[in-house]
Amino acid sequence: MAFRPKLWLGIGAVALAGSTVPSLGQESLQPNGAPAPQRVAQGRGSGGEGGEGGEGGERGARGSRSVLPSRKAPPAGFQRAKPRKKLGPGGEGGEGGERGQRRGNAGSTYRFGGEGGEAGVNTRYIFGFTEGADTERKGEREIENDTTLRSNKRAGSFTALQNKTEFEYGVTNDFTVAVGSFASYHRIGDVPDLDNKNQTAFDGFSAEVKYRIVDRRYFPFGLAISAEPEWRRHSETSGNREDAYGVEFKLYADKEWIPNTLFTAINVLFEPEAVRATAFEPDLGFIARWERESTFGVSGAMAAAVAPGLFLGAEVRYLSHFEGSFLNRFEGNALFVGPTISARFLPNAIFQATLSAQVAGHSVDEPNRRLDLVNFEHYQARARLIVEF
């Protein structure tokens, strides 16, 4: 057979083209048998709704990438375009708001799941007299019943209860307001300088504003301040009728050492108070006079989760009492130590309690005594029931 150059060149070109065109799978053919165009596999650009703690948000960091319809190597000289990775927004955090980081619109940007959540733990309610810097989430409402017990003086029998029922509302994730009313109970017998008494009475009103300056979800610690003006109708110690006007200023700091497990908090308080009391003077009869006093205190507490929703801890408090509105003249101080417990026994209800005993103190009126049982008591306790709705 005669050599035909054109025929052999044609056969060679067909063979070369067959070796360089990628093989097409069944999925890459259109119904008419023609090759389908290249497709782009879309990643999940936005995470699903987060479960408790916003877990699902991490799945939002799935980018889009171009894929070739064949796994074979590309032809010689072909340069595959570098895939462009797009990151979708993180999913919404679930109830309780997980602190976990979510990838956002760029690789170095992070979003945090949940609006105003505290990783399921609100540090306001896991200590004792000490409170954490957390505030309520926007729109959250609570009813809180707060009872404080003070008992035991140097002699005689002394028991005083003060109950505050309070409504709280989260204006924003960092700003909480509250209003409340007081009731008091006194049972006093044979205590020096105090009248014997056994009475229950309505005791006034209070309001509170609390603002969180630093959120511990984004910083190493949390920081908040509050102001609580109040009007009381009876003396906290004697139970006698009076009008007391005061404002309690507080600074809160807390830190989460082990996520959802170990927390600490520090409080600093200053409370100036003006009291209009009615007293009997033998020469003048009953007269009303104003007295001014103030209290300064520092407390620290630690709480650890020992079971889901159950925290156990300990607390130390230092309190000092002064005459005058601005810590003018020292009257006495006391150091209290005691255990704390907090239990979320229902999804929307928390019980928290503490018992403190005075272990050291000093009173100007009793300079030779070890404890200050003039301005303070031997034991103090607090129990709170919080219902969220």
C-alpha positions, 0 to 999 in steps of 0.5 A: 500500500502506498504511503499517504502522509495526509491520512497518517497525519489525520489519524495521529491528530485524532489519537492525540486529541483522545489522550488529552480530553478528560474522560466524561462520567455518566453524570457529566453527559446531557440527555443528547449525549453532549458533554455537560459544562463544568459545574461548581459545587457549592459549599454550605455558605451559611451555618444552620441555626445553632443548637444550645450554645450555638454549636451549628454556627461552626458549619458556616465556614464551608467555602465554594470551590470549583471542581473538574469533571474528571480526576485525570491530570490536566493536559500539559501546559494547562494551569488550574485556577487556584480555588477561591475560598468563600466563608459563609456567616456563622449560624445564630447561637441557640438559647444560652448563646455559646461563646464559641468562635464562628468564622465570618466573612473573612478567614481572620474574622470571627463571629460569636454565636448567640445574642447576649448569651452567657454560654448557658451560665448567668454569673449573677446567680451562681455565687452568694451575696457576691454577683457576677457581671452578667446582665439579662438578655434583651427582652428577657423578664424575671421575677426574683424573690430575695430574702436576707437573714441576719441573726445573733447579737452579743446577748439576747435573741435577735432575728431580722428578715428582709424580703425583696420581690423584684421585677427585672427586664433586659433593655439591651444585652448589656443593660438591665433595669429592675423595680422591687418592694420590701417587707421586713420581720423582726424578732428581738428579745433582751438585746442591749440597746434594742427594744423587744419586738416581734413584728412584720411590716411593709418596708418600702421600695427599690429600683436598680440599673445595671450596665455591663461595660466589658463582656467576658465572652469577648474579653478575659473578664467581665466588668459591670456597674450598678446603682440601686436607690431605695427607700425603707420604712424601718431600721434594719437593726432595731425595726423601729419606724424611720425613713431611710434613703440610700443608694447602693453603688456596686462594681462587678468583675468576673472571670471564667477559668474553665468554660461553663465549669469554674467561675470567680467574681469580685464585688466592691460596694459603697452605700451612703444613707440618710435616715430621718428617725423619730426619737423621744427626748425627755425635755422636748418630747418626740423629735425628728432628726437626720442621721447619715451613715455609709457602708463600704464592702469588698467580696470575692467568691468562687463557684464550680459546676459539679453537675448540670445546672448545679454550682457549689462554691465559697465566699469571703466578704469584708464590710465596714460601717461609718458615720457620715455619708462619705466614710467619715468616721469609722464605727466597725468592720466584720469579715464573713466566710461561708459556702454557696449553692446554686441550682437550676432545678427547672429550665426557667427557675434557679434557686441560690443560697448562702450562709456566712458566719462572722469570723473576725471583726472590731467595733469602736463601741466594744474595743476589747471584743473579737467580733463586731456584733454592734453594727453587724450580726454573727450570721448572715444568710441569703436565699433567692428564687429566680423565675424567668419568663 
